[in-house]
Amino acid sequence: MLTKTVVVLSIIVMAAIFLTACGAAPEPVTVVETVVVETEKEVRVVETVEVEKEVVKEVEVEKIVEVTAVPGEGAKPILIGFTSDASGQYANSGAMDRRGMMMAIEEFNAKGGVLGRPIEWVHMDTETTPATGTRIAERMINQDGVSFLVGAVHSGVANAISQVAQNHGVIYLNTNSSSPTESGENCHRVKFVFDGHGGNFAKATTLNAIETYGDNWLLLTNDYVWGHETSASTRALAEASGVSIVDELLVPQGTRDFSAYLLNIQQIAPDVVAAAVGGDDQKALRIQVVEAGLGQSPAWINNQQDWPDVYGQAPFGVFGTTWYYKLDLPGVDEFVQRYQEMYPDSNIKVPGNVFYNGYMATKALLTAIERAGTTNNHAVIQELEQFTWTAEERMQDHDAWIDPDTHQVQQTVYLGAENPEPTEEYDIFKILSAASPEDVMDKSADCVLESFEDTPVYEP
């Protein structure tokens, strides 16, 4: 009979570094350790770490250890490092990403773990900042001794983490960042990309918009790698179909006042605005577009709208997504129910694409370890490179697979819009179409994976 114990370790480390002209020594470090038994609460661990010379910054860490007794209890746990945002532009998506990962881990631990080993996780906030992603990946590998790294929303952060992971041979799953470069020029042997990317979504949205709305377009682009690469994909597809791109407006990350951009759009009067704006920036944009009376004209196409960015508010324009909780497909209702049972107090009452990607990625990783019969990175990579799902296993309309040449999941891409006749409060999407992986696949990806010989062996 399986017995279940949940142990939460909370370590609070407070260090004050006082730098003086004469080089005074730092104050002693105080460590307080608390052990709590039989609780499933998340515990925050705050550590003071040095970021740059003479700069001290606090980094939040969440750690929960959930152990299910299995034959050979006491075996070394498999430790997964969650590299997702808890602050910055993509904080809300980062939280949903982690919840998806946690639900997959919960399911595997409930049936005895993987290879007789329990699964644990540790999280540190990547802050939507590539430099922080680099530092956290190094720390998780060198100090925490993680077995695998999972999680991403910001493509620049994902790229930074993956460079560290490749140097150490640590398998890294990019769950939710969508720049084409992640499975293109920034691909790595250890990295697997689970979201659709800007090129996939552009193929799904662009041709529909050309046929429906007109051929004078303006690009509205978040000024970082995902925005640039996504708009570049849209531009290439649109211009190849005879569209004229009349202008491209770059939007810095963290923009909250879009009045100047919207005034510019009114003056230019394009038929279509193709927006590659994400996270909290997109939330602010959507509200101000409606307030300015621009929601219907010009037409808006949004490369992708993540569920945490639109939840509780009607989406605008036409957009792409990988999953929706009201899909009439096998397994969807049960998946929603498991989410609601595990997270009854969540402000987001139904799961969306970000949660789904985090769950699917983590489940695939743990399944690949089981199939390989080892945590040896080369063996697990080989299992992931031949990974396939039936449509039913994916809860999508089409079968899916990991492309062994780019390590991106090839999957169904849905085209959505605002639902004018919702069946319930949260039913805000109307799914317009379901494009097959073959129809949206990026066949021009500029990916050269490192050889296995050039990828360090890592067996946690």
C-alpha positions in Angstrom: 0.0 0.0 0.0 1.4 3.4 -1.0 1.8 6.0 1.7 2.2 9.6 1.0 4.1 12.2 2.9 4.5 15.8 1.9 7.6 17.6 3.3 8.1 21.3 2.7 11.5 22.7 3.3 11.7 26.4 3.9 15.1 27.9 4.1 15.4 31.7 4.6 18.8 33.0 4.1 19.4 36.7 4.8 22.8 38.2 4.0 23.7 41.8 4.2 26.9 42.8 2.4 28.3 46.1 3.5 31.0 47.5 1.2 33.1 50.3 2.5 36.1 52.2 1.2 38.4 50.2 3.5 36.9 46.9 2.4 35.0 45.9 5.6 34.1 42.2 5.9 30.4 41.2 5.4 28.1 40.6 8.4 27.6 37.0 9.4 24.9 35.0 7.6 21.8 34.0 9.6 20.1 30.8 8.5 16.6 29.7 9.8 15.3 26.3 8.8 11.7 25.1 9.3 10.3 21.7 8.6 6.6 21.4 8.1 5.0 17.9 7.7 1.7 17.1 5.9 1.1 20.3 4.1 0.8 21.2 0.4 1.3 24.9 0.7 3.9 26.5 -1.5 6.7 28.0 0.6 8.8 30.9 -0.6 12.5 30.9 0.1 14.2 34.3 -0.1 17.9 34.4 -0.6 20.1 37.4 -1.0 22.5 36.9 -3.8 25.1 39.1 -5.4 24.1 40.1 -9.0 26.9 42.5 -9.9 29.8 44.0 -8.1 28.6 46.1 -5.2 24.9 45.3 -6.0 22.8 43.0 -3.8 19.4 41.7 -5.1 16.8 39.4 -3.5 15.7 36.4 -5.5 12.5 34.5 -4.6 12.6 30.7 -4.6 9.7 28.3 -4.2 10.4 24.8 -3.2 8.1 21.9 -2.5 9.1 18.3 -2.0 6.3 15.8 -2.5 7.3 12.2 -1.8 5.2 9.0 -2.4 6.5 5.9 -0.7 7.5 3.3 -3.4 9.5 0.1 -3.5 13.1 1.2 -2.8 11.9 4.3 -0.9 14.8 6.5 -0.1 16.1 6.5 -3.6 17.7 9.8 -4.9 14.9 12.1 -6.0 14.7 13.5 -9.6 14.9 17.2 -9.1 13.4 19.5 -11.7 14.3 23.1 -11.8 11.4 25.4 -12.8 12.8 28.4 -14.8 9.8 30.6 -15.1 8.9 34.2 -14.5 7.3 35.3 -11.2 7.7 39.0 -12.0 8.0 41.2 -15.0 5.9 41.2 -18.2 5.1 37.5 -18.1 4.6 36.9 -14.4 1.0 35.7 -14.8 1.9 33.3 -17.6 4.9 32.0 -15.5 2.6 31.1 -12.7 0.3 29.1 -15.0 3.3 27.5 -16.6 4.5 26.2 -13.2 1.0 24.9 -12.3 1.0 22.8 -15.4 4.4 21.3 -14.5 3.3 20.7 -11.0 0.1 18.8 -12.0 2.2 16.5 -14.3 4.6 15.8 -11.4 1.7 15.2 -9.0 0.3 12.6 -11.4 3.6 10.7 -11.7 4.3 10.8 -8.0 0.9 9.4 -7.3 1.8 6.3 -9.2 5.2 5.9 -7.6 7.5 8.4 -9.3 9.8 7.5 -12.2 12.2 4.6 -12.2 11.4 4.1 -8.5 12.5 7.7 -7.7 10.3 10.4 -6.4 10.1 13.7 -8.2 10.8 17.0 -6.6 11.0 20.6 -7.9 12.6 23.9 -7.1 11.7 27.3 -8.6 13.5 30.6 -9.0 12.1 33.7 -10.6 13.7 34.5 -14.0 12.2 38.0 -13.8 11.6 38.2 -17.6 15.3 39.0 -17.9 17.9 37.0 -19.9 20.8 37.9 -17.4 18.7 36.5 -14.5 17.9 33.4 -16.6 21.6 32.8 -17.1 22.4 33.2 -13.4 19.6 31.0 -12.2 20.4 28.2 -14.6 24.0 28.2 -13.4 22.9 28.2 -9.8 20.3 25.4 -10.2 22.8 23.2 -12.0 26.0 23.9 -9.9 24.4 24.4 -6.4 21.0 22.8 -6.4 22.1 19.9 -8.6 18.9 19.8 -10.6 18.3 16.9 -12.9 16.4 18.8 -15.6 15.3 22.4 -16.4 11.7 23.2 -17.4 9.9 26.4 -18.2 10.0 29.6 -20.2 7.7 32.4 -21.6 10.2 35.1 -22.6 12.2 33.9 -25.6 15.3 35.9 -24.7 15.3 34.2 -21.2 14.8 30.8 -22.8 17.8 31.3 -25.1 20.0 32.4 -22.2 19.0 29.4 -20.1 19.5 27.0 -23.0 23.1 28.2 -23.6 23.9 27.3 -20.0 22.1 24.0 -20.2 23.9 23.0 -23.4 27.3 23.8 -21.7 26.5 21.4 -18.9 24.5 18.8 -20.9 21.3 19.4 -18.9 18.1 18.7 -20.8 16.0 21.9 -20.9 12.3 22.1 -22.0 11.2 25.5 -23.3 7.5 25.3 -22.5 6.0 28.6 -23.7 8.3 31.0 -25.5 7.4 31.5 -29.1 10.2 33.1 -31.1 11.0 31.1 -34.2 14.7 31.4 -33.3 14.2 29.0 -30.3 13.9 26.1 -32.8 16.0 27.9 -35.4 19.3 29.7 -35.0 19.2 29.3 -31.2 18.4 25.6 -31.1 20.4 23.2 -29.0 20.8 19.4 -28.7 19.5 19.6 -25.0 16.6 22.0 -25.7 13.1 21.0 -26.7 10.4 23.6 -27.7 6.8 22.8 -26.8 4.8 25.9 -27.9 3.9 26.9 -31.5 6.1 29.7 -32.6 5.6 33.0 -34.4 6.0 31.5 -37.8 3.4 28.7 -37.1 0.9 31.2 -35.8 1.6 33.7 -38.7 0.8 31.0 -41.2 -2.5 30.3 -39.5 -3.6 34.0 -39.2 -2.0 35.8 -42.2 -3.7 34.1 -45.1 -7.1 34.3 -43.4 -6.6 38.1 -42.8 -5.5 38.7 -46.4 -8.6 37.1 -47.8 -10.9 38.8 -45.3 -9.7 42.3 -44.6 -7.4 43.8 -47.2 -3.8 44.2 -48.3 -2.5 47.4 -46.6 -0.9 46.3 -43.3 0.9 47.9 -40.4 3.1 45.8 -38.0 3.0 46.6 -34.2 6.0 44.8 -32.7 7.2 44.2 -29.1 10.8 45.4 -29.3 12.6 42.2 -28.3 13.5 38.9 -30.0 10.0 37.3 -30.0 8.4 40.4 -31.4 11.0 40.9 -34.0 11.1 37.3 -35.3 7.3 37.0 -35.2 6.7 40.2 -37.2 9.4 39.1 -39.6 7.5 35.9 -40.2 4.3 37.8 -40.7 6.0 40.3 -43.1 7.5 37.5 -45.2 4.2 35.6 -45.5 2.1 38.8 -46.2 4.5 40.3 -48.7 4.7 37.0 -50.6 0.9 37.2 -50.9 0.9 40.7 -52.3 0.4 42.6 -49.1 2.0 46.1 -48.7 3.5 46.7 -45.2 2.9 50.5 -44.8 4.8 50.8 -41.5 6.2 48.9 -38.5 6.0 50.5 -35.0 8.3 49.1 -32.3 6.8 48.9 -28.8 9.3 48.8 -25.9 8.7 46.1 -23.2 6.8 47.5 -20.3 4.7 50.0 -22.4 1.5 51.0 -20.7 0.4 54.0 -22.6 -0.4 53.2 -26.3 -2.0 56.6 -27.1 0.8 57.7 -29.4 0.8 54.4 -31.3 -3.0 54.4 -31.7 -3.0 58.0 -33.0 -0.3 57.0 -35.5 -2.5 54.0 -36.6 -5.5 56.3 -37.0 -3.5 58.6 -39.2 -2.0 55.8 -41.4 -5.4 54.0 -41.6 -4.2 50.5 -42.6 -6.6 47.7 -43.4 -5.0 45.4 -40.9 -2.8 45.8 -37.8 -0.7 42.7 -37.3 0.3 42.8 -33.6 3.1 40.9 -32.0 2.7 42.3 -28.5 2.6 40.0 -25.5 2.0 39.7 -21.7 1.0 42.7 -19.7 1.8 44.9 -22.7 -0.9 43.2 -24.6 -3.4 43.7 -21.8 -2.9 47.4 -21.8 -3.0 47.6 -25.6 -6.3 45.7 -25.8 -8.1 48.0 -23.3 -6.9 51.2 -25.0 -7.8 49.9 -28.5 -11.4 49.4 -27.3 -11.4 52.8 -25.5 -10.2 54.5 -28.7 -13.0 52.9 -30.8 -10.5 51.0 -32.9 -11.6 47.5 -32.1 -13.4 46.8 -35.4 -11.5 49.1 -37.8 -8.8 48.5 -38.7 -8.9 44.8 -38.4 -6.5 43.3 -35.8 -4.6 40.1 -36.1 -2.7 39.0 -33.0 -0.1 36.4 -33.7 -0.9 34.6 -30.4 -3.0 35.4 -27.3 -2.0 33.5 -24.2 -4.8 32.6 -21.8 -3.4 34.5 -18.8 -3.2 37.6 -20.9 -6.9 37.6 -22.0 -8.7 35.8 -19.1 -11.5 37.9 -17.7 -11.6 40.2 -20.8 -12.8 39.7 -24.3 -10.0 39.1 -26.8 -9.9 41.3 -29.9 -9.1 40.5 -33.5 -8.1 37.1 -34.9 -5.3 35.2 -33.2 -3.6 31.8 -32.9 -3.4 29.4 -29.9 -2.5 25.7 -29.3 -5.4 24.7 -27.0 -8.7 25.8 -25.6 -10.6 24.4 -22.6 -13.9 24.1 -24.6 -12.5 22.0 -27.4 -15.0 19.2 -28.0 -12.4 16.4 -27.9 -11.7 13.3 -25.7 -10.0 14.0 -22.4 -10.6 17.8 -22.3 -13.3 17.8 -19.7 -11.4 15.5 -17.4 -8.3 17.6 -17.8 -10.2 20.8 -16.8 -11.7 18.9 -13.8 -8.2 17.8 -12.6 -7.0 21.4 -12.8 -10.0 22.7 -10.8 -9.5 20.0 -8.2 -5.8 20.8 -7.8 -6.2 24.6 -7.9 -9.6 25.4 -6.4 -8.4 28.8 -5.2 -6.9 30.0 -8.4 -8.1 33.3 -9.8 -8.1 31.6 -13.3 -10.8 29.1 -13.0 -10.1 27.1 -16.1 -6.8 26.1 -17.7 -5.5 27.6 -20.9 -2.7 27.1 -23.4 0.2 28.1 -21.1 -0.9 25.7 -18.4 -1.4 23.0 -21.1 2.1 23.5 -22.6 3.7 23.3 -19.1 1.8 20.1 -18.3 2.4 18.5 -21.7 6.2 19.2 -21.6 6.7 17.9 -18.1 4.6 14.8 -18.8 6.6 14.1 -22.0 9.9 14.5 -20.1 9.0 12.1 -17.4 7.6 9.6 -19.9 10.8 9.8 -21.9 12.8 9.0 -18.8 10.6 6.0 -18.2 11.1 4.8 -21.7 14.8 5.3 -21.6 15.1 3.5 -18.3 17.6 6.0 -17.2 18.2 9.7 -16.5 21.3 9.7 -18.8 20.8 12.8 -20.9 21.9 11.3 -24.2 19.4 8.4 -23.8 16.5 10.7 -22.8 17.3 13.1 -25.7 17.1 10.2 -28.1 13.7 9.2 -26.6 12.4 12.8 -27.0 13.7 13.1 -30.5 11.3 10.2 -31.5 8.4 11.3 -29.3 4.9 11.2 -30.8 1.4 11.7 -29.6 -2.0 10.7 -30.9 -4.6 13.4 -31.3 -6.4 12.0 -28.3 -3.2 12.0 -26.1 -2.7 15.7 -27.1 -6.4 16.6 -26.7 -6.0 18.3 -30.1 -7.5 17.7 -33.5 -4.4 16.2 -35.1 -1.5 13.9 -34.1 1.7 15.6 -32.9 5.4 14.9 -32.8 8.8 16.3 -31.9 10.8 17.3 -35.0 14.2 15.5 -34.5 15.9 18.2 -36.6 14.7 21.3 -34.7 13.4 19.8 -31.4 10.1 21.7 -31.8 6.7 20.1 -31.2 4.7 20.0 -34.4 1.1 20.3 -33.4 -2.3 21.7 -34.2 -2.7 25.5 -34.3 -6.1 26.9 -33.7 -7.4 30.2 -35.1 -9.6 32.0 -32.7 -11.6 35.2 -32.2 -14.0 36.7 -29.6 -16.9 34.4 -28.8 -20.2 36.4 -29.4 -22.3 33.6 -27.8 -20.4 32.2 -24.8 -21.9 29.2 -23.0 -20.5 30.3 -19.7 -18.5 33.1 -18.1 -15.1 31.9 -19.2 -16.0 30.8 -22.7 -14.5 33.9 -24.5 -12.9 32.2 -27.5 -14.6 31.1 -30.7 -12.4 28.6 -32.5 -12.6 29.3 -36.2 -10.3 26.6 -37.6 -7.8 23.9 -36.7 -4.7 23.9 -38.9 -2.7 20.6 -39.1 1.0 20.5 -38.1 1.9 19.9 -41.8 0.0 23.1 -42.8 1.8 25.4 -40.3 5.2 23.7 -40.0 8.3 26.0 -40.4 10.3 24.2 -43.1 12.9 26.9 -43.3 14.1 26.7 -39.7 17.8 27.5 -39.5 18.7 25.0 -36.9 22.0 23.1 -36.5 22.0 20.9 -33.4 25.2 20.1 -31.6 26.5 16.5 -32.0 26.1 14.1 -29.2 30.0 14.1 -29.0 29.9 17.9 -28.4 27.1 17.5 -25.8 28.5 16.7 -22.3 27.1 13.5 -20.7 24.9 14.3 -17.6 23.3 11.6 -15.6 21.6 13.0 -12.5 
